[in-house]
Amino acid sequence: MNLALYIEALRTQLLAAADAGGAESRATIERLVPGLDAAVRVVLLEALSSAADEITREIAPGSVEIRLRGSDPDFVVNVPAFEHADETITSTAGRPTVIHAADSDAGTSRLNLRLPEGLKARIEEAARREGLSLNAWLVRSAAAALENMPQATSASSRSGRQKFTGWVQ
């Protein structure tokens, strides 16, 4: 991203505004504009960094990073590849959680969820502490819960026999 284009547009707008004030105003702005270049660049980089952080919280487990190449930023978007392999993310307890490729093939779906107010407040606080959106926190938590759930035996895998283990007296 070429910040020079935006800085030049700001410079042009400042000079146009100064023209309305007369020659003295224009001369003052012309003296100030060169010093504003660095300040404007820093403010733009801070705004872009904040935007990248906000987007990252919303698209978790993906992320958006800003990298400087010279004096201009480049965006790097990291999107988990769910199509070919299972994706491992870190759950809130620090244990790896696997979101299976089959779970995400159809995209996303909307769900209306009714929670008691107290539970909702606790979930919002937990998401805030982790720097995640409420949705991202709930997705991770649901995936972690399913990962930790014992696998049920399907009807097709039962052979009709029962197996017992242990000690008998």
C-alpha positions in Angstrom: 0.0 0.0 0.0 1.5 3.3 -1.1 0.9 5.8 1.7 2.5 8.6 -0.4 -0.7 8.8 -2.4 -2.8 9.5 0.7 -0.3 11.9 2.1 -0.2 13.8 -1.2 -4.0 13.9 -1.2 -4.0 15.4 2.3 -1.4 17.9 1.3 -3.5 19.0 -1.7 -6.6 19.3 0.4 -4.7 21.4 3.0 -3.4 23.8 0.4 -6.9 24.1 -1.2 -8.3 25.0 2.3 -5.4 27.5 2.8 -6.2 29.2 -0.5 -9.6 30.2 1.0 -7.7 32.1 3.7 -5.5 34.1 1.4 -1.8 34.2 0.5 -0.6 34.3 4.1 -2.5 31.2 5.0 -1.2 29.4 2.0 2.4 30.4 2.9 1.9 29.1 6.4 0.5 25.7 5.2 3.3 25.4 2.7 5.8 25.7 5.5 4.0 23.2 7.7 3.2 20.5 5.1 6.8 19.0 4.8 6.9 18.4 8.6 3.4 16.8 8.5 4.6 13.9 6.2 6.1 11.8 9.0 3.4 12.6 11.5 0.6 11.7 9.0 2.5 8.5 8.0 2.7 7.4 11.7 -1.0 8.1 12.3 -2.0 6.2 9.2 0.1 3.2 10.3 -1.5 3.2 13.7 -5.0 3.3 12.2 -4.1 0.4 9.8 -2.6 -1.6 12.7 -5.8 -1.1 14.8 -8.0 -2.1 11.8 -5.9 -5.3 11.3 -6.2 -6.2 15.0 -10.0 -5.7 14.8 -10.3 -7.8 11.7 -8.1 -10.5 13.2 -10.4 -10.8 16.2 -13.4 -11.2 13.9 -11.9 -13.8 11.5 -10.2 -16.0 14.2 -8.5 -18.4 13.7 -7.3 -16.5 10.6 -5.4 -13.3 10.9 -4.4 -10.1 9.2 -0.9 -8.7 9.7 0.7 -5.4 8.6 4.4 -5.6 7.5 6.5 -2.6 6.6 8.4 -2.8 3.3 10.5 0.3 3.3 8.2 3.0 4.5 5.0 1.5 3.2 2.8 -1.2 4.8 1.8 -4.5 3.2 -1.1 -6.6 4.3 -0.7 -10.3 4.9 -3.9 -12.3 5.3 -3.6 -15.7 6.9 -6.6 -17.8 6.2 -6.7 -21.4 7.6 -6.8 -24.0 4.9 -9.8 -26.1 5.8 -10.2 -27.7 2.4 -7.3 -30.2 2.4 -6.6 -30.9 6.0 -7.8 -30.6 9.5 -7.0 -27.3 11.2 -5.5 -27.2 14.7 -6.2 -24.2 16.8 -5.5 -23.5 20.4 -8.5 -23.8 22.7 -9.1 -21.5 25.7 -7.5 -24.1 28.0 -4.3 -24.1 25.9 -4.9 -27.6 24.5 -5.0 -28.1 20.7 -8.4 -28.3 19.2 -9.0 -29.7 15.8 -11.7 -28.3 13.5 -12.3 -31.0 10.9 -12.3 -30.2 7.2 -15.7 -31.7 6.9 -17.1 -29.2 9.4 -16.3 -26.2 7.3 -17.0 -27.4 3.7 -20.4 -25.8 3.6 -19.2 -22.4 4.8 -20.9 -20.8 7.8 -24.4 -20.8 9.1 -26.4 -18.6 11.4 -27.7 -19.8 14.7 -30.0 -18.0 17.2 -28.8 -18.9 20.7 -30.6 -17.9 23.8 -28.4 -17.7 26.9 -29.2 -16.6 30.5 -27.9 -13.0 31.0 -25.3 -14.1 33.6 -23.8 -16.7 31.3 -23.8 -14.3 28.4 -21.9 -11.7 30.5 -19.3 -14.3 31.6 -18.8 -15.5 27.9 -18.4 -11.9 26.8 -15.8 -11.2 29.5 -13.9 -14.4 28.6 -13.9 -13.4 24.9 -12.7 -9.9 25.8 -9.9 -11.2 27.9 -8.7 -13.3 25.0 -9.1 -10.5 22.5 -11.7 -12.4 20.5 -15.2 -11.6 19.2 -18.0 -13.3 20.9 -18.6 -15.4 17.8 -15.0 -16.5 17.5 -14.9 -17.4 21.2 -18.0 -19.5 20.9 -16.8 -21.3 17.8 -13.5 -22.2 19.5 -15.3 -23.3 22.6 -17.7 -25.5 20.7 -14.9 -27.1 18.7 -12.9 -27.7 21.9 -16.0 -29.3 23.6 -16.6 -31.6 20.6 -12.9 -32.5 20.5 -12.9 -33.5 24.2 -16.2 -35.5 23.9 -15.8 -39.3 23.9 -16.7 -40.9 20.6 -20.1 -42.7 20.6 -20.2 -46.1 19.0 -22.2 -46.0 15.8 -25.0 -48.6 15.2 -23.2 -49.8 12.0 -20.0 -50.7 14.0 -21.8 -52.9 16.6 -21.6 -56.6 15.9 -24.2 -57.7 18.4 -21.5 -59.0 20.8 -20.8 -57.3 24.1 -17.3 -57.1 25.5 -16.6 -56.9 29.2 -13.2 -56.3 30.8 -12.2 -56.4 34.5 -11.8 -58.8 37.4 -14.2 -61.4 38.4 -14.2 -63.4 41.7 
